[in-house]
């Protein structure tokens, strides 16, 4: 059996002549929090809709739990929970009553309602009408609804979208806790790399419908090479002095930069500057942020 909970092959979706998803090979292992990342309009939601059987692929295959979704859709979806876009609910009903309506459809034990309310930390608000909930509480109720069927796989599309900072932290911490505490594999989509960075173990980046990166967050970080920035007086003269002593540095924005310099090389350059009576105000490491790497990979298509 495959090591992957989700495995797609050359997954493609066309609307007319336009390819919205273009030969995507998605691979999600059991127990991961997989961050599915891309600018708005990159094809994330369309891919998720195909994974959930809500849209038919133009071509390509989808295997979930080692089964072909075209042949065993119902058996697969019984073990999948999802929150796509904003959760739907009955505002005049309480959180408990909203969950009870779904529980009847899923035919799961009534005790499961209290379990999922506890997981999303809504137990104390279970009897309140949902119309009085904050957006973050409504999102947590949406996740509780997705968890009712005791899924092995949870798919969340932009779960922190529109939330204030405290709501974002609540949802993030909830997502991070679920694989370890409840054995659930999670796919979470976002256009915010900073969010994915704080909760995902693996990341896939989609741009203009194509998968352009798929690996661990640490591998993504490794694409960022560091450089040492020196702030000195009379920077142009200092740069020329270093050149005459055989040290190559870059001069940019009134600072000197040492690319991929070892500690020994940095120490030698600093010593040379001091010996030639230059004042060194600051020595610091600069590394590309994950956002900068993301923008480079996606061709600056959409901000973060």
C-alpha positions as CSV (number, residue, x, y, z in Angstrom):
1,X,0.0,0.0,0.0
2,X,1.1,3.6,-0.7
3,X,2.7,5.7,2.0
4,X,0.5,8.6,0.9
5,X,-3.0,9.4,2.2
6,X,-3.5,11.6,-0.9
7,X,-1.7,11.0,-4.2
8,X,-2.7,12.7,-7.4
9,X,-1.1,12.1,-10.8
10,X,-1.2,14.7,-13.6
11,X,-4.4,16.2,-12.1
12,X,-5.8,18.7,-14.6
13,X,-8.9,20.9,-14.7
14,X,-10.0,23.0,-17.7
15,X,-12.7,25.6,-17.9
16,X,-13.2,26.0,-21.6
17,X,-9.7,26.4,-23.1
18,X,-8.2,27.7,-19.8
19,X,-6.3,25.3,-17.6
20,X,-7.0,26.2,-13.9
21,X,-5.1,23.2,-12.6
22,X,-2.3,21.8,-14.8
23,X,-0.8,18.4,-14.3
24,X,-0.6,18.6,-10.4
25,X,1.1,15.7,-8.6
26,X,0.1,16.2,-4.9
27,X,1.5,13.8,-2.3
28,X,0.4,13.9,1.3
29,X,1.7,11.4,3.9
30,X,-0.3,10.2,6.9
31,X,0.0,12.4,10.0
32,X,1.2,15.4,8.2
33,X,0.0,19.0,8.2
34,X,0.3,19.7,4.5
35,X,0.3,23.4,3.7
36,X,-1.1,24.0,0.2
37,X,0.1,27.4,-0.7
38,X,-0.4,29.8,-3.6
39,X,-1.6,33.2,-4.6
40,X,-5.3,33.9,-4.9
41,X,-6.5,32.4,-8.1
42,X,-3.6,29.9,-8.4
43,X,-5.9,26.8,-8.5
44,X,-5.9,25.8,-4.8
45,X,-9.7,25.7,-4.3
46,X,-10.3,24.0,-7.6
47,X,-7.8,21.3,-6.6
48,X,-9.5,20.9,-3.2
49,X,-12.9,20.6,-4.9
50,X,-11.6,17.8,-7.0
51,X,-10.2,16.0,-4.0
52,X,-13.6,16.2,-2.3
53,X,-15.5,15.0,-5.4
54,X,-17.2,18.4,-5.9
55,X,-15.5,18.9,-9.3
56,X,-14.7,16.4,-12.0
57,X,-11.0,16.4,-13.2
58,X,-10.6,17.0,-16.9
59,X,-7.8,14.4,-16.8
60,X,-5.5,12.8,-14.3
61,X,-6.2,10.6,-11.2
62,X,-6.8,11.0,-7.5
63,X,-6.0,8.3,-5.0
64,X,-7.1,8.9,-1.3
65,X,-6.4,6.1,1.2
66,X,-5.1,4.2,-1.7
67,X,-8.5,4.2,-3.5
68,X,-9.5,5.8,-6.7
69,X,-12.0,8.5,-6.0
70,X,-13.9,7.9,-9.3
71,X,-14.6,4.3,-8.2
72,X,-15.0,4.5,-4.4
73,X,-16.1,8.1,-3.8
74,X,-18.6,7.4,-1.0
75,X,-16.2,5.0,0.9
76,X,-13.4,7.7,0.7
77,X,-15.6,10.7,1.7
78,X,-16.9,8.9,4.8
79,X,-13.4,9.2,6.2
80,X,-12.8,12.8,5.1
81,X,-13.9,16.1,6.8
82,X,-13.7,19.4,5.1
83,X,-14.2,23.1,5.5
84,X,-14.3,24.9,2.1
85,X,-14.8,28.6,2.1
86,X,-17.1,29.9,5.0
87,X,-19.0,27.4,7.1
88,X,-22.8,27.3,6.8
89,X,-24.9,27.3,9.9
90,X,-28.4,28.1,11.3
91,X,-27.9,31.4,13.1
92,X,-30.9,31.1,15.3
93,X,-29.8,27.7,16.6
94,X,-27.2,27.0,19.2
95,X,-23.8,25.4,18.3
96,X,-25.1,22.1,19.8
97,X,-28.3,22.2,17.7
98,X,-26.3,23.0,14.5
99,X,-24.1,20.0,15.2
100,X,-27.1,17.8,16.0
101,X,-28.6,18.5,12.6
102,X,-25.4,17.3,10.9
103,X,-25.0,14.4,13.3
104,X,-28.4,12.9,12.3
105,X,-27.3,13.0,8.6
106,X,-24.0,11.3,9.4
107,X,-25.6,8.8,11.8
108,X,-22.9,9.1,14.4
109,X,-23.3,8.7,18.2
110,X,-24.8,11.7,20.1
111,X,-21.7,11.7,22.4
112,X,-19.6,12.8,19.4
113,X,-21.1,16.3,19.6
114,X,-19.6,16.9,23.1
115,X,-16.3,15.4,21.9
116,X,-15.9,17.8,18.9
117,X,-17.1,20.8,20.9
118,X,-14.3,20.0,23.4
119,X,-11.7,19.7,20.6
120,X,-12.5,23.1,19.2
121,X,-13.0,24.6,22.7
122,X,-16.6,25.6,22.3
123,X,-18.1,23.6,25.2
124,X,-18.9,26.7,27.3
125,X,-20.7,28.3,24.3
126,X,-22.5,25.2,23.1
127,X,-26.0,26.5,24.1
128,X,-25.6,30.0,22.6
129,X,-27.2,31.0,19.3
130,X,-24.6,31.0,16.6
131,X,-25.6,34.4,15.3
132,X,-23.9,35.9,18.3
133,X,-20.6,34.1,17.7
134,X,-17.4,35.9,16.5
135,X,-16.0,34.9,13.1
136,X,-13.3,32.9,14.8
137,X,-15.9,31.0,16.8
138,X,-17.9,30.3,13.6
139,X,-14.8,28.9,12.0
140,X,-14.2,26.7,15.0
141,X,-17.8,25.5,14.7
142,X,-17.2,24.8,11.1
143,X,-14.1,22.7,12.0
144,X,-16.2,20.9,14.7
145,X,-18.8,20.0,12.0
146,X,-16.0,18.7,9.8
147,X,-14.8,16.5,12.7
148,X,-18.2,15.0,13.5
149,X,-17.8,12.0,11.3
150,X,-14.4,11.2,13.1
151,X,-12.4,11.7,9.9
152,X,-8.9,10.4,9.2
153,X,-8.3,13.3,6.8
154,X,-9.3,16.9,7.3
155,X,-9.2,19.4,4.3
156,X,-9.4,23.1,5.3
157,X,-9.5,25.8,2.6
158,X,-8.3,29.2,3.9
159,X,-9.5,28.5,7.5
160,X,-8.0,31.7,8.9
161,X,-9.3,34.0,6.1
162,X,-10.8,37.2,7.5
163,X,-10.0,36.4,11.1
164,X,-8.4,38.9,13.5
165,X,-5.0,38.1,15.0
166,X,-6.4,36.3,18.1
167,X,-8.8,34.2,15.8
168,X,-5.9,33.3,13.6
169,X,-3.9,32.1,16.6
170,X,-6.8,30.1,17.9
171,X,-7.3,28.2,14.6
172,X,-3.6,27.7,14.1
173,X,-3.1,26.1,17.5
174,X,-6.2,24.0,17.0
175,X,-4.8,22.7,13.6
176,X,-1.4,22.0,15.1
177,X,-2.8,19.9,17.9
178,X,-4.9,17.6,15.8
179,X,-2.4,15.2,14.2
180,X,-0.7,14.4,17.5
181,X,-3.8,14.3,19.7
182,X,-6.4,12.8,17.3
183,X,-4.3,11.1,14.6
184,X,-5.8,13.3,11.8
185,X,-3.9,14.1,8.6
186,X,-4.6,17.7,7.6
187,X,-4.4,19.6,4.3
188,X,-4.7,23.3,4.9
189,X,-4.7,25.8,2.0
190,X,-3.6,29.4,2.3
191,X,-2.2,32.3,0.4
192,X,-0.2,33.4,3.5
193,X,3.2,31.7,3.7
194,X,3.7,33.1,7.2
195,X,0.6,31.1,8.4
196,X,1.7,27.9,6.7
197,X,5.2,28.3,8.1
198,X,3.8,28.3,11.7
199,X,1.8,25.1,11.4
200,X,2.7,22.9,8.4
201,X,5.3,20.1,8.2
202,X,5.2,19.9,4.4
203,X,4.3,22.5,1.8
204,X,3.2,22.4,-1.8
205,X,3.3,25.7,-3.7
206,X,1.0,26.1,-6.7
207,X,1.2,29.0,-9.2
208,X,-0.9,29.5,-12.3
209,X,-2.3,26.0,-11.9
210,X,1.1,24.2,-11.7
211,X,2.9,22.7,-8.7
212,X,6.2,24.5,-8.5
213,X,7.5,23.3,-5.1
214,X,6.7,20.3,-2.9
215,X,8.8,19.4,0.1
216,X,9.4,20.3,3.8
217,X,9.4,23.8,5.1
218,X,13.1,23.3,6.1
219,X,14.0,22.5,2.5
220,X,12.2,25.7,1.4
221,X,14.2,27.6,3.9
222,X,17.4,26.1,2.5
223,X,16.8,27.9,-0.7
224,X,17.6,31.1,1.1
225,X,21.3,31.8,1.0
226,X,22.6,34.2,3.7
227,X,24.9,37.1,3.3
228,X,26.8,39.3,5.8
229,X,26.1,43.1,5.7
230,X,28.7,45.5,7.0
231,X,27.9,49.1,7.8
232,X,31.0,51.2,7.8
233,X,32.1,54.8,7.3
234,X,33.3,55.9,3.9
235,X,31.8,52.8,2.3
236,X,33.1,53.3,-1.3
237,X,36.6,53.9,-0.1
238,X,36.4,50.8,2.2
239,X,35.1,48.7,-0.7
240,X,38.1,49.8,-2.9
241,X,40.6,49.1,-0.1
242,X,39.2,45.6,0.3
243,X,39.5,45.0,-3.4
244,X,43.2,46.0,-3.3
245,X,43.7,43.5,-0.5
246,X,42.1,40.7,-2.6
247,X,38.7,40.6,-0.8
248,X,35.6,40.7,-3.1
249,X,32.5,42.3,-1.6
250,X,29.4,43.8,-3.1
251,X,28.6,47.5,-2.6
252,X,24.9,48.2,-2.4
253,X,22.7,50.8,-0.7
254,X,25.6,52.3,1.2
255,X,26.6,48.9,2.7
256,X,29.1,46.2,2.0
257,X,27.9,42.6,1.5
258,X,29.8,39.4,1.8
259,X,28.1,36.5,-0.1
260,X,28.3,33.1,1.5
261,X,31.2,34.1,3.7
262,X,32.7,31.8,6.3
263,X,33.3,33.0,9.8
264,X,37.0,33.1,9.0
265,X,36.5,35.2,5.9
266,X,34.3,37.7,7.7
267,X,36.8,38.0,10.5
268,X,39.6,38.7,8.0
269,X,37.6,41.4,6.2
270,X,36.7,43.1,9.5
271,X,40.3,43.0,10.6
272,X,41.5,44.5,7.3
273,X,39.0,47.3,7.6
274,X,40.1,48.1,11.2
275,X,43.8,48.0,10.3
276,X,43.0,50.6,7.5
277,X,41.3,52.9,10.0
278,X,37.7,52.4,8.9
279,X,34.9,52.5,11.6
280,X,32.6,49.4,11.6
281,X,29.2,50.3,12.9
282,X,27.4,47.0,12.4
283,X,28.0,43.4,11.2
284,X,24.8,41.4,10.7
285,X,23.5,38.4,8.8
286,X,20.8,38.9,6.2
287,X,18.7,36.0,4.9
288,X,15.9,36.1,2.4
289,X,12.5,35.8,4.2
290,X,10.2,32.9,3.2
291,X,7.9,35.6,1.7
292,X,10.8,36.7,-0.6
293,X,11.4,33.1,-1.6
294,X,7.7,32.6,-2.3
295,X,7.5,35.7,-4.4
296,X,10.5,34.6,-6.4
297,X,9.0,31.1,-7.0
298,X,5.6,32.5,-8.0
299,X,7.1,35.3,-10.1
300,X,5.7,37.9,-7.7
301,X,2.2,36.8,-8.7
302,X,0.1,38.1,-5.8
303,X,1.3,39.6,-2.5
304,X,1.2,38.1,0.9
